[in-house]
Amino acid sequence: MTHDVFISYSSKDKNVVDEICNLFSIYSITYWRDTNEVHMGGKFMEDIVDAINASSIVLFISSVDSNHSIYTAKEVAFAFNAGKYIIPYKIDDSSFSKNLQFVMTDLNCINATPYSQQKAELLIHDILSLLRGERHKEMHKTHKREYIDVEKWDEPGNRIWRYLRKIFQDK
């Protein structure tokens, strides 16, 4: 099942996330969020990977708690590697942890401090604009990273092989 938005957050920010999810429902924005009852069988990592892959946008609710959560850092890093739109939404003045700084460096953050419903409604309109393709020039989609299978690096059809051959033939 596809979703418009995957929400990455700390469970300690549940009240803010509940309010944003209510607005998503009002505006017919589909979303996926992790709740404790979603993965009692222990498949939560698979569930999260599937949900990020099935979403167009990853909304990172940035707070002192989420910035120091290893799980939110993993979700954001996975979304970055998958080439997703990532929206950091700051609900307090905390800084990004070292686990998040690399990914967040080039992203535009939405500062919602102090948090209010008015600011949440502005977020909703930004997301709707992005989903409609109206803000694609302002928002930067992260670039999907490509990895090289080291066992296949020397195959003739491999781009890295062609690249290396060109470099060394020119010298």
C-alpha positions in Angstrom: 0.0 0.0 0.0 1.4 3.4 -0.9 1.4 6.4 1.4 1.9 10.1 0.8 4.0 10.6 3.9 6.0 8.4 6.3 6.3 10.1 9.7 9.6 9.6 11.6 9.3 10.7 15.2 9.9 9.9 18.9 7.0 8.4 20.8 7.5 11.1 23.3 6.2 13.6 20.7 3.0 11.5 20.2 0.6 14.5 21.0 2.1 16.6 18.2 2.1 13.7 15.8 -1.5 12.9 16.6 -2.5 16.5 15.8 -0.6 16.4 12.5 -2.2 13.1 11.6 -5.6 14.5 12.3 -4.9 17.3 9.8 -3.5 14.8 7.3 -6.9 12.9 7.5 -8.9 16.1 7.1 -6.9 17.0 3.9 -6.9 13.4 2.6 -3.1 13.0 2.9 -2.3 9.3 3.4 0.4 8.5 6.0 2.2 5.8 7.8 3.4 6.1 11.3 4.9 3.6 13.7 2.8 2.7 16.7 3.6 0.2 19.3 0.8 -2.2 18.3 1.9 -2.3 14.6 4.6 -4.9 14.9 4.1 -7.1 17.9 5.5 -10.1 15.9 8.9 -8.6 15.7 8.9 -7.6 12.0 9.1 -3.8 12.8 12.3 -3.3 10.7 10.7 -4.8 7.7 7.5 -2.8 8.3 9.4 0.4 8.5 11.5 -0.3 5.4 8.3 -1.2 3.4 6.5 1.9 4.7 9.4 4.3 3.7 9.7 2.7 0.3 5.9 3.1 -0.2 5.9 6.8 0.7 6.6 9.9 -1.4 7.7 12.1 1.5 9.4 11.4 4.8 8.4 13.9 7.5 11.0 14.0 10.3 9.5 15.5 13.5 12.6 17.0 15.0 12.7 17.3 18.8 15.2 16.8 21.5 14.0 13.2 21.8 13.8 12.3 18.1 17.2 13.9 17.5 18.8 11.4 19.9 16.9 8.3 18.9 18.9 5.8 16.9 15.7 4.6 15.3 14.8 7.9 13.8 18.3 8.4 12.6 18.1 5.0 10.8 14.8 5.9 9.3 16.1 9.2 8.0 19.3 7.6 6.7 17.3 4.9 4.9 15.0 7.5 3.3 18.1 9.5 2.2 19.6 6.5 0.6 16.2 5.7 -1.1 16.1 9.1 -2.6 13.0 10.3 -0.8 11.9 13.9 -0.1 12.8 14.5 3.5 11.1 17.3 5.4 12.7 18.1 8.8 10.0 19.7 10.9 11.5 21.3 14.1 9.1 21.5 17.0 11.8 22.7 19.5 15.1 24.4 19.4 17.3 21.3 19.8 20.2 20.6 17.4 20.4 17.6 15.2 22.5 14.8 16.7 25.7 13.7 14.9 23.7 10.7 13.6 21.5 13.2 11.7 23.8 16.1 10.8 25.2 14.6 7.6 21.8 14.0 6.0 20.2 17.3 7.3 23.1 19.5 6.1 21.5 20.4 2.7 17.8 20.1 3.6 15.6 23.1 4.3 14.1 22.7 7.8 10.6 24.0 8.7 10.9 25.8 12.0 7.7 25.3 14.0 8.9 26.5 17.3 7.0 27.0 19.4 4.7 24.4 17.9 1.1 25.4 17.2 -1.8 24.1 15.1 -1.4 27.1 12.8 2.2 26.0 12.0 1.0 22.5 11.5 -1.6 23.8 8.9 1.2 25.5 7.0 3.1 22.2 7.0 0.0 20.5 5.5 -0.2 23.1 2.7 3.5 22.7 2.0 3.1 18.9 1.7 0.0 19.3 -0.5 2.0 21.6 -2.8 4.8 19.2 -3.0 2.5 16.2 -3.7 0.9 18.2 -6.5 4.4 19.0 -8.0 4.1 22.7 -7.3 7.2 23.0 -5.1 9.5 20.6 -6.7 12.0 23.3 -7.6 12.1 24.5 -4.0 12.3 21.1 -2.4 15.3 19.0 -3.1 14.8 15.3 -3.5 17.7 13.4 -2.0 19.8 11.6 -4.4 19.7 7.8 -4.3 23.1 6.4 -3.6 24.4 3.7 -5.9 26.6 1.0 -4.5 29.0 -1.2 -6.4 29.0 -4.9 -6.0 32.7 -5.5 -5.5 32.4 -9.0 -6.9 31.1 -7.7 -10.1 33.1 -4.5 -10.5 35.2 -5.8 -13.4 32.3 -7.0 -15.5 32.3 -5.3 -19.0 28.8 -3.8 -18.6 29.5 -2.2 -15.2 29.6 1.6 -15.3 32.5 1.8 -12.9 34.5 -0.4 -15.2 33.9 1.9 -18.1 34.7 4.9 -16.0 38.0 3.4 -14.7 39.0 2.3 -18.2 38.4 5.8 -19.5 40.5 7.4 -16.8 43.4 5.1 -17.2 43.3 5.0 -21.0 43.5 8.8 -21.1 46.8 8.8 -19.1 
